[in-house]
Amino acid sequence: KWKGEGTTLNLESIVIGRCYDYIRLVNPAVGEKNCSEIWEAFKNAFINKDPCSILPKDYELFINLSFHPIPPNKSLFWENNQLLVNSFADRGRRYMSLADTLFGFLGDFLNWCGQANSTGLDYESCPTTEECENNAVESFWRMASITYAQHSSGVIHVLLNGSADGGAYPQPGFFADYEIPNLQKDKISQIVIWVVDDIEGPDIDSCGTHTVNVLENRLSTLGYDVTCTDNYKSVMFLLCLDYPDDSKCTFSSSAPAAQRGPVSSD
Ligand code: ENP
């Protein structure tokens, strides 16, 4: 009856399995966690309730049980490039995006909702955010985003997609609405923005233009030390794995070499 996809099959096994994977293998530094208790708290946020009346605070116990500190200088915020961020962050080894924290890791790529007057999950369909914003998944990410932003410190990184329709910095968006307002200014030394275009995509937005300019001004007005870099090289290297022959992927060590052009026969 809803327009969105139903609950991911085997949700309970996936969440509990991911929890053990995270605490034992991905990031044992978080220490001991009670994975079955975390699953119960997750489930109790939305089962037996109207699927359009789930609020971020319903996940409070879940967050309390799964929370761990975020290492300084490792936070990576983003919009419109989930798969790139997943590989760039490398499960917390390079950066720790929200999906690389235990609480974000448990929900990443999954879908879920319950139903009123039943303790069962709805595997047929779930409400989209257009149908109702107070749905189980949206409220989960709102709560997770707020928590992640509040506990981010040091140098903060933001990876935006310069080829995204409508601009690299979407408003409304999680970063604009739930993360920026919850950053703790006194714990943050700098905000580093990277705007990277898709290799074969259009150049819609860049540092200093359109929505990125709006973001830079917003953060500066809030008193942050902000820097912005277009097509940051490390991220380009990663994107170029799939496009080794594209002209954007010809990395040269000096300007004259780049200007040489194709080899001629004379
Ligand atoms: P989208 O629409 O590009 O991608 C949504 C996908 O990313 C879904 O599969 C979702 O899991 C997963 N995901 C991972 N982290 C987040 C998240 N953090 N979030 C919502 N979905 C997330 O992403 P959005 O909606 O623009 O969100 C990007 C935001 O994530 C940025 O603010 C960034 O700073 C933040 P699922 O369970 O829905 O399948 C917050 C909201 O980290």
Boltz pocket constraint, residues with backbone or C-beta under 6 A from the ligand:
constraints:
  - pocket:
      binder: B
      contacts: [[A, 76], [A, 77], [A, 78], [A, 79], [A, 80], [A, 81], [A, 82], [A, 97], [A, 98], [A, 99], [A, 104], [A, 107], [A, 108], [A, 109], [A, 110], [A, 111], [A, 137], [A, 141], [A, 142], [A, 144], [A, 145], [A, 173], [A, 174], [A, 175], [A, 176], [A, 179]]
      max_distance: 6.0
